[in-house]
Amino acid sequence: MARDGKRIAMLTCYDASFASLCDDAGVDILLVGDSLGMVIQGQSSTLSVSLDETLYHTRCVVAGSSRALVIADLPFGTYQASAEAAYVACSKALQAGAQMVKLEGGAWLADTVAFLTHRGIPVCGHVGLQPQSFNVLGGYRVQGKTAGAADAMIADARALVAAGCAMLIVECVPRALGARVQREAGVPVIGIGAGPDCAGQVLVIYDALGITPGKPARFVRNFMSGHDSVASALAAYVAAVREGSFPGPEHCF
């Protein structure tokens, strides 16, 4: 799709019913995100999510999905210590039905990514705002706003791709930086709060449906608005991503 210039529509997903609806709506990728800690469990961050919980939700999503690519988010503490520990967690995710795993981090993860991909595990990287590292980032803030920070992010993206990442997610960065990551990474880049110039877009499904309590992030659009069913809202999301009307200027940094 990226080679053909067809924008990729991705959503988080945590259960079989939503997975089936997403499939029918044409969503291309389902991410079993550790965001489940916040939107399902009601926690203040993603850090409490366990590998067993991720595997449970992965099995649920796989059971409801027949066509979308399913990616499992590796929880905090399951891959940072060593490549060997990451392999154990990743192998369980693939055994649960995921077809790819996602890791948060920059160039420091390159050796781990190489270790995994050499052993048959497809990896999606994640740069920009990394929710598992919000304590050291000073909260949920836009990343890469200075020239130095932007260059460092590009270096991270290049290192991850060189190590074997087949896809990247870039989160909460200025639009110009999102476009630059897409140009220079060499793989499909999925943006969330990274502007419209990425190969695809992702949102937390509860955000996209206006379910998440509280004020939504700037990059969120409520696709239930003007629609009378979840199915039509999901189809509207896919259409908006495909045609490039989402994200609009109001969703960019």
C-alpha positions as CSV (number, residue, x, y, z in Angstrom):
1,M,0.0,0.0,0.0
2,A,2.8,2.4,0.9
3,R,4.6,1.8,-2.4
4,D,1.3,2.3,-4.3
5,G,0.6,5.6,-2.5
6,K,-2.5,4.2,-0.8
7,R,-2.8,5.5,2.7
8,I,-3.0,3.0,5.5
9,A,-5.8,3.0,8.1
10,M,-4.9,1.6,11.5
11,L,-6.8,1.5,14.8
12,T,-6.1,0.1,18.2
13,C,-8.3,-2.8,19.1
14,Y,-8.8,-5.0,22.2
15,D,-11.7,-7.4,21.5
16,A,-13.3,-9.7,18.9
17,S,-16.4,-7.6,18.3
18,F,-14.6,-4.4,17.5
19,A,-12.1,-6.4,15.5
20,S,-14.9,-7.8,13.3
21,L,-16.4,-4.3,12.8
22,C,-13.0,-2.9,11.9
23,D,-12.4,-5.7,9.4
24,D,-15.8,-5.0,7.7
25,A,-15.0,-1.3,7.6
26,G,-11.7,-1.9,5.8
27,V,-9.2,-1.0,8.6
28,D,-5.9,-2.3,7.4
29,I,-4.0,-2.8,10.7
30,L,-5.2,-3.6,14.2
31,L,-2.9,-2.7,17.1
32,V,-3.5,-4.4,20.4
33,G,-2.1,-1.4,22.2
34,D,-0.9,-1.1,25.8
35,S,-3.3,1.8,25.7
36,L,-5.7,-0.8,27.1
37,G,-4.4,0.1,30.5
38,M,-5.9,3.5,30.2
39,V,-9.1,3.1,28.1
40,I,-10.1,-0.3,29.4
41,Q,-8.6,-0.6,32.8
42,G,-8.9,3.0,33.8
43,Q,-5.3,3.5,34.8
44,S,-3.4,6.8,34.5
45,S,-0.7,5.3,32.2
46,T,0.2,2.3,30.2
47,L,2.8,1.1,32.6
48,S,0.7,-1.4,34.6
49,V,-0.3,-3.6,31.6
50,S,1.1,-7.1,31.8
51,L,2.2,-9.4,29.1
52,D,-0.5,-11.9,30.1
53,E,-3.1,-9.1,29.6
54,T,-1.7,-8.2,26.2
55,L,-1.8,-11.9,25.1
56,Y,-5.4,-12.2,26.3
57,H,-6.5,-9.2,24.2
58,T,-4.4,-10.3,21.3
59,R,-6.2,-13.7,21.2
60,C,-9.5,-11.9,21.3
61,V,-8.7,-9.6,18.4
62,V,-7.3,-12.4,16.3
63,A,-10.5,-14.4,16.9
64,G,-12.6,-11.5,15.5
65,S,-10.4,-10.5,12.6
66,S,-10.0,-12.3,9.3
67,R,-8.1,-9.8,7.1
68,A,-6.3,-7.0,9.0
69,L,-2.7,-7.2,10.1
70,V,-2.6,-7.7,13.9
71,I,0.2,-6.0,15.8
72,A,0.8,-6.6,19.5
73,D,2.3,-3.9,21.7
74,L,4.9,-5.2,24.1
75,P,4.2,-3.9,27.6
76,F,6.7,-2.0,29.7
77,G,9.4,-4.1,31.2
78,T,9.1,-7.0,28.8
79,Y,11.8,-6.0,26.3
80,Q,14.0,-3.3,27.7
81,A,16.4,-5.4,29.7
82,S,17.8,-7.7,27.0
83,A,17.2,-9.1,23.5
84,E,16.7,-12.5,25.0
85,A,13.9,-11.3,27.3
86,A,12.3,-9.5,24.3
87,Y,12.4,-12.7,22.3
88,V,10.5,-14.6,24.9
89,A,7.8,-12.0,25.1
90,C,7.6,-11.7,21.3
91,S,7.4,-15.4,20.7
92,K,4.4,-15.5,23.1
93,A,2.7,-12.7,21.2
94,L,3.1,-14.4,17.9
95,Q,1.9,-17.7,19.4
96,A,-1.2,-15.8,20.5
97,G,-1.8,-14.8,16.9
98,A,-0.1,-11.5,16.4
99,Q,1.7,-11.1,13.1
100,M,4.1,-8.3,14.3
101,V,5.2,-6.8,17.5
102,K,5.7,-3.1,18.4
103,L,8.5,-1.7,20.6
104,E,9.0,1.8,21.9
105,G,12.4,3.3,21.7
106,G,15.2,4.7,19.6
107,A,18.7,3.6,18.5
108,W,19.4,1.9,21.8
109,L,16.9,-0.8,20.7
110,A,18.6,-1.5,17.4
111,D,20.5,-4.6,18.7
112,T,17.3,-6.0,20.1
113,V,15.4,-5.4,16.8
114,A,18.2,-7.1,14.8
115,F,18.1,-10.1,17.3
116,L,14.3,-10.4,16.8
117,T,14.1,-10.0,13.1
118,H,16.9,-12.5,12.5
119,R,14.8,-15.0,14.4
120,G,11.6,-14.5,12.4
121,I,9.8,-11.8,14.4
122,P,8.5,-8.8,12.4
123,V,9.0,-5.6,14.3
124,C,7.3,-2.2,14.2
125,G,9.2,0.6,15.9
126,H,7.8,3.6,17.8
127,V,9.5,7.0,18.0
128,G,8.4,10.5,19.0
129,L,6.3,10.6,22.1
130,Q,6.7,7.2,23.8
131,P,4.0,6.7,26.5
132,Q,6.0,4.1,28.3
133,S,8.7,6.7,28.9
134,F,6.4,9.6,29.9
135,N,8.1,9.8,33.3
136,V,11.5,10.8,31.7
137,L,9.9,12.8,29.0
138,G,8.2,15.1,31.5
139,G,4.7,14.0,30.5
140,Y,2.7,13.7,27.3
141,R,4.3,16.4,25.3
142,V,5.1,17.1,21.7
143,Q,8.5,15.8,20.8
144,G,11.1,16.9,18.3
145,K,10.4,20.6,18.4
146,T,14.0,21.8,18.2
147,A,16.4,21.1,15.3
148,G,18.6,19.0,17.5
149,A,15.7,16.9,18.8
150,A,14.4,16.4,15.3
151,D,17.8,15.3,14.0
152,A,18.1,12.8,16.9
153,M,14.7,11.4,16.1
154,I,15.6,10.9,12.5
155,A,18.8,9.1,13.6
156,D,16.7,6.9,15.8
157,A,14.3,6.1,13.0
158,R,17.2,5.2,10.6
159,A,18.9,3.0,13.2
160,L,15.7,1.1,13.8
161,V,15.0,0.5,10.1
162,A,18.6,-0.5,9.5
163,A,18.3,-3.0,12.3
164,G,15.2,-4.5,10.7
165,C,12.0,-2.6,11.6
166,A,9.5,-3.0,8.8
167,M,7.3,-0.2,10.0
168,L,7.4,2.8,12.3
169,I,4.9,4.7,14.4
170,V,5.7,8.3,15.0
171,E,3.7,10.1,17.7
172,C,3.1,13.7,18.7
173,V,5.6,15.6,16.6
174,P,5.4,18.7,14.4
175,R,3.9,18.1,11.0
176,A,7.1,18.9,9.2
177,L,9.0,16.3,11.3
178,G,6.4,13.7,10.6
179,A,6.9,14.3,6.9
180,R,10.6,14.1,7.3
181,V,10.5,10.8,9.1
182,Q,8.4,9.4,6.3
183,R,10.8,10.7,3.6
184,E,14.0,9.5,5.3
185,A,13.0,6.3,7.2
186,G,12.6,4.0,4.1
187,V,9.6,2.1,5.5
188,P,5.9,2.9,6.0
189,V,5.4,5.4,8.8
190,I,2.1,5.5,10.7
191,G,1.4,8.8,12.3
192,I,-0.6,9.7,15.4
193,G,-0.4,13.5,15.9
194,A,2.3,13.6,13.3
195,G,0.5,15.3,10.4
196,P,-1.0,14.0,7.1
197,D,2.2,13.2,5.3
198,C,2.8,9.8,6.8
199,A,2.0,6.6,4.9
200,G,-0.9,6.0,7.3
201,Q,-2.7,7.0,10.5
202,V,-3.6,5.4,13.8
203,L,-5.9,6.4,16.6
204,V,-7.0,4.7,19.8
205,I,-10.4,3.3,18.7
206,Y,-12.2,4.6,21.8
207,D,-10.9,8.1,20.9
208,A,-12.0,7.8,17.3
209,L,-15.5,6.8,18.5
210,G,-15.8,9.6,21.2
211,I,-15.9,7.1,24.0
212,T,-12.8,8.1,26.0
213,P,-13.8,10.3,29.0
214,G,-12.3,13.8,29.3
215,K,-10.9,16.3,26.8
216,P,-9.5,14.6,23.7
217,A,-6.0,15.2,22.5
218,R,-5.6,17.7,19.7
219,F,-4.9,15.0,17.1
220,V,-8.2,13.2,17.8
221,R,-11.3,13.4,15.7
222,N,-14.6,11.9,16.9
223,F,-15.9,10.0,13.9
224,M,-19.2,9.1,15.6
225,S,-20.2,12.7,15.1
226,G,-22.8,12.7,12.3
227,H,-23.1,8.9,12.2
228,D,-25.7,6.6,13.6
229,S,-23.6,3.4,14.1
230,V,-20.2,2.3,15.0
231,A,-19.9,0.6,11.7
232,S,-20.5,3.8,9.7
233,A,-18.1,5.7,12.0
234,L,-15.3,3.2,11.4
235,A,-16.0,3.3,7.6
236,A,-15.8,7.1,7.8
237,Y,-12.5,6.9,9.5
238,V,-11.1,4.7,6.8
239,A,-12.4,6.9,4.1
240,A,-11.0,10.1,5.7
241,V,-7.5,8.5,6.0
242,R,-7.6,7.1,2.5
243,E,-8.6,10.5,0.9
244,G,-6.2,12.5,3.2
245,S,-8.8,14.6,4.9
246,F,-7.8,13.3,8.3
247,P,-5.7,14.5,9.9
248,G,-6.6,18.1,9.0
249,P,-4.7,21.3,10.0
250,E,-6.6,21.4,13.3
251,H,-5.1,18.1,14.3
252,C,-1.5,19.0,13.6
253,F,1.3,20.5,15.8
